[in-house]
Amino acid sequence: MSEPNNSGSGNNTAQYRPSPSYWPDDSGSGLFAIYKQLLTRPYEFMVTERMAPYDTLNALAATAALASVPFIWHRFGRGYAAIVVMGLPAKGSPPGL
């Protein structure tokens, strides 16, 4: 028995899904992974990883934003704090979003 041919009609979402190579493999990225690299091998991380300086600055900015959430909540309310938290990009999100 052969598999059905979905190339012509119907709703085939696989044809609209980008290939896995579309986004770079970011396994091991995120705040904790970057801080782990900076604490365990800072010089090697900054010299060998091409995006290390930018990842470090982004991690520091995200940490500062997260640290400011309780103060924003207290001063302006939970609505503004939610805007700050929701404005932080999720791990694995495409660049520019």
SVG drawing of the C-alpha trace seen along z (x, -y; Angstrom):
<svg xmlns="http://www.w3.org/2000/svg" viewBox="-8 -54 48 56">
<polyline fill="none" stroke="black" stroke-width="0.4" points="0.0,0.0 1.5,-3.3 1.3,-6.6 -1.2,-9.2 0.1,-12.0 -0.5,-15.3 1.3,-17.5 -1.7,-18.7 -4.8,-19.3 -5.8,-19.4 -4.3,-21.1 -0.7,-19.9 1.0,-22.1 4.4,-20.4 4.9,-22.3 4.6,-25.6 6.9,-24.6 10.5,-25.8 13.2,-23.3 15.1,-22.6 18.2,-24.3 16.2,-27.6 17.1,-28.7 20.4,-28.0 20.7,-25.3 20.4,-27.1 20.5,-24.2 22.3,-25.3 21.3,-28.9 19.4,-30.9 20.3,-32.9 21.5,-30.0 23.6,-28.5 25.3,-31.8 26.0,-32.5 27.3,-29.0 29.7,-29.5 30.8,-32.9 31.5,-31.4 33.2,-28.2 35.3,-29.3 34.9,-33.1 37.9,-33.8 37.4,-30.7 33.7,-31.5 34.2,-35.1 37.0,-34.2 35.7,-31.1 32.0,-31.8 31.1,-34.2 28.0,-35.6 29.3,-35.5 29.6,-39.3 26.0,-39.9 24.6,-36.9 26.3,-38.2 24.8,-41.7 21.4,-40.3 21.6,-38.1 22.6,-41.0 19.7,-43.2 17.2,-40.4 18.4,-39.9 18.1,-43.6 14.6,-43.6 13.6,-40.6 15.2,-42.2 13.1,-45.4 9.8,-43.5 9.1,-43.6 9.8,-47.4 7.6,-48.0 4.8,-45.9 5.0,-47.9 5.1,-51.3 2.8,-50.9 0.8,-47.7 0.8,-44.2 -0.3,-45.3 2.9,-47.1 4.9,-44.3 3.2,-41.8 4.1,-44.0 7.8,-43.8 7.7,-40.1 5.8,-39.4 8.2,-41.7 11.1,-39.4 11.7,-37.0 11.2,-33.3 14.0,-30.8 14.2,-29.7 12.2,-32.5 13.3,-33.7 15.5,-36.7 13.6,-40.0 10.6,-38.9"/>
</svg>
